[in-house]
Amino acid sequence: MASILITGIAGGLARRTSALLLRRGHAVTGVDYRASQPIPGVTIHRASYDKTAIEGVFRHQQFDAVLHLGRVGNLIEEMEKRFDLNVLGSQKIMNLCLSYGVKSLVVVSTFHIYGAHARNPTPISEEDPSRAGHELPQIADAIQLDNMASTWVYQHPEVRTVVLRPTNVVGPTIHNTMSRLLRLPRIPYLAGYNPMTQLIHEDDLALAIVAASRGEARGVYNVAGGSAIPWRTALDLAGAKTFPLPSSLVKGYLRAFSAFPEYLVNFFKYPCVISDAVFRRAFDWAPTMGVRETLASTTERR
């Protein structure tokens, strides 16, 4: 039985991952800067990742593995706070893993660091360069977190570290931008655009995270889930009511719905299709849910 710490325990993905680990007989501790509902069998701490309190969590218990799922991706938090949590907080967690003898670390990043661009290769591998807009502050902290964690993998071989770059994560307990968009009564699509899109169900990503924590490989890996399909096909499969949104009206729409980050607009124009073949081979993993089932599970509350 392993002792495992999960950050971001207030979020749906972390809670799904904790349930999976508990069923496998592991001891699970959770931490989050937000208040979290209790989880039977999980010890939960409230501590900001960039503050001294997080060290107390490590000091009072020896962990075999740390699953850092606590990246702040929403726009509710101010930019400075997101930087402190995502960059300074992640750095502190990684250094604590080193100081306290943690054997395995998984850091969940995002495929958004590749950027969506008309000249993107298809599919994108882990070796391909990022085209994400560094000029957009909404994604700058995510890019810096990914760069820092990817470098740390090889700087500190004492901790076997895996950085995961999942595609769009959706599911019934996920409340990120894509999941909320799919649950809208009427969903806009950009007129004249229909890029290929990938979705991964929260349970499949939880399985990938657990596989990464238990394997022997280290490094940076894409996690893509099922097959890529055109965005408007995904909307049809979801049974969504849709309407076209001309590009000229996008800025006005974003002002009205400020929770939708500007940098995501290009992902509804241009392809960003990733390959996870390397991860599947390294960790003997494959998604269990198809696109139709994934969409149905995400939108069932609508």
N, C-alpha and C positions, 0 to 999 in steps of 0.2 A: 504494500500500500504506500503510495507516494503522498507527500504533503505539498499542496499546490496553492499558490496565491494567484487570484484573478483580479486585475484592475478593471474599473468600469462596471462593477457588479450591479449597479442600478440599471444598466442597459439590457435590452432583450437578448443580444448575442451572448453576453457574459452569463446571463441567467440560464440560457439554453446549454451553454458549455458546462456550467457548474452541475446541472442536472445530469448530463452525460457522464461526468467524472464521478459523481456520487453513486450512480448506478454501477460503476466499475469498481467501487470500493475505496476510492481515494478520499483523503481528508482535504477539504476545500475551505480556504479563507478568501473572503472578498474585501476589496477596498474601493472607495469611490469618493470623489470630492463632493458629490451630491448625496442627499438623503436617499436611502435605499429601503425598499420594503424587505422584511425578513424573508429568508429562504430556509426552510427546515433542513438542518444538517450543516449549514454554512455559517461560520463565524464572520460577521461583517464589521468592518471598521470604516469610519468616516474620516478621511484625511486627504488634503490636497497633495498631489504628486510632487509638487515643487517645494513643499514645506518640510520642516523638521519632523513633523508628526509621522510622516510616512516611514521614517527610519525606525520608529518605535514598533511598527508592525513587523519589520524584519528582525529587530533585536529580541523580541519575545517569542519568536518561533522560527525554527529552521525549515526552510522550504527546499524541496527538491527541484521544483520548477516554478517559473513565474510566467503567466500568460498576460501580456500587456495589451488588453483590449480597450483601454480607456482613452483612445484618441478622441479629442473633441472635434466633431465635424460640423456641428450646427452653427448657425449664425446668431443664436440667442446670446451667447457669451461675447463679450467685447473682444476685439482683436488682441489687445495686450494680454488679457486673461487666457485666451486660446494659446498664445505663444508661450506663456508661463507654464501652462499645463502640458501642452504638446511637445514643446522643445526642452525647456528646462526640467519639467517634470519627468519626461522620458529619459533624459540624461541622468537624472538622479536615480531613477529606478534601475537603470542599467548598471550604474556604479554601485548601487547597493547589492545587486546580484553578485557582482565581483567581490565586494567586501565580505559578504556573508556566505560565500561558498555555494551559491545556487548552481546546480549542474546544467539546467536547461532553461532557455529563455525564448519565448515566442513573442514577436512584436507584430501587431496587425497594422499595416499601412493601408494604402489604397491604390488602385490602378489609375486614379485621377492624376497621379504624378507624371504619367506619360503624356497627358494632354490629348485632346481630340483635334485632328488636323487633316486637311484634305490630302496631304502627302504622307500620311502614316503608312508604314508597311502593314500588311495583313497576313498572318497575325503578328502581333508584337511579342517579342521574346524578352526575357530579362536582360539581354545584352543590348537591346535597342535604346537609343538615347531618348531622354525626355523632351517633349515639345510643350510641356505645360508652361503657361504664361507666368513668368516670374514677376511680371509687373502687376499681377492681380494679388492684392494682399489677402484675399479670401482663401487662397491656397498656398501662400508662402510658407506658413507654419507646417503644413503637411509635407511639402517638398523638403524642408529642412529636417523634419523628423525622419523622413525616409533616408535622406542622405547620411544623417548621423548614425542611424541604426545599421545601415548597409556597410558603412565603414567600420563600425564597432564589431561587426561579425568577425572580421579578420584581425583586428587589433587586439582582441582579447579571446584567444582560443580556449582559455580556461573555462569559459561559459559557452556551451554549445548553443549558438544563437541562430534562429530562423526568423527571417523577415518575410511576411506574407503580403502580397499585393492583390487582394480580391477585387473582382469586378463588382457590379452593382449588387449589393446585399439587400435582399428583401425577405419578407415573411410576416407572419401574423403578429409577432411581438416587436418588430423593428419599426422605429419611428423616424427613420432618416428621410431625406428629401425624396428619394425615388419611391419608397414605400408610401409616403403621404401623397405623392403625385398620383400613383396608381389607384388610390382610394378616393380621389376627387369625384364628385358627381358628374362633372364634365371635364375632360382632359384636353388641353390644347396640344397641337403638334405644329411644328414650324412648316408653313406652306412651302412646298417645293423641295423638302428634305425628307429623307427616310433612311437614316443610317442603320447599319447593322448594330444590334444591341445584345449584350450578354447579361444574364441574371443568375445569381446563385442564391439558393434558399439558405436561410439562417441555420437550419439544422445541418446542411451539407458543409457550411463553413465551420460550424462547431466541430464536426467530425474531422475536418482538415486541420484545425487548430490542435486537437488532441493527438492526431497522427504526427504532426510536426513536433509536439512536445515529447513524444516517445521514441522517435526515430534516431538514427545515428548521423544523418546528413546535417549540414549547416549551410547557410547561405541565404540568398534572396530568391523568392519564388512567386510567380503568378498563380492565382487560383481563380479559374474561370467558370466553373460549374458546367451547365449544359451547353447546347449548341447556340451559336449566334443566330439571331433572326432579325428581320427588319423591324424597326420600332413600331410602325403602324400595324404590322402583323401581331406584335406583342399586345397592342391595344385591342385589336380584334379578339385575340384569344382571351383577354381579360374581360371581354364583354363590355368594354368601356364606351360611354358616349363621348364623342370627340368633336372638336371644332378646329379649323385651321387658324393659325395665328401668323399674319404677315410679319416678316422680319422688321418692318418699319415700326411695328407696335410693341416689339419685345421690351424695350426700355420702360415703356409705360406700364406694361403688365408686371414687370419686376418691381416697379415702385408700388404697385397695388398689392403685390404678394411678396413682401420683402424677405420672407423666409427662404425664397428660392435664390441660391447664390448665382451671381453673374457668370462665374467661370464655367458653370454647367451648361450654359446655352450652346457652346460649341459641341458638346456631346450629343446634342439633338440635331446637329448639322452634319458632323463629320464622323468617320468611323474611329473607334478605339477598341479594336478587337484583340484580345490577348490570348496567348497560348499558355496552357498550364501542363504541357506534356512532361516537362522536367520534374515538376512537383509530383505528378502521378507516378512516375517511375521511382523517384527517390523515396516516396513514403507509401507506396502501394495504396493509393487513394483514388476514388472515383465518385462522382456525385450520385446520389440515390434518387433524386427528383428531376423529372423532365421540366421543360419550360411551362407546359400547360398546367401541370400540378403546382409548380412554384407560383405561378400567377394566381391560380385559384386560391391557394393558401393565403396569399398576401391580401387579396381583395375581398375575402369572404365576409368581412365586417362592414362592407360598404352598404 
